[in-house]
Amino acid sequence: MVLGIPVPNVQQETIAYLRFRFMFLTTKGAFCSDTEAAIVVTEDSS
């Protein structure tokens, strides 16, 4: 478990946004090395 990485001169809002983007992209399989293991999300056009 990663508790934190010290980053100087970064606003708290930026850190929260980057954390959100990482979690969001992880759910989309962006960091998955196996394409079959990636979650495929499709949007309904109706």
Secondary structure, 3 states (H helix, E strand, C coil): CCCCCCCCCCCHHHHHHHHHHHHHHHHCCCCCCCHHHCCCCCCCCC
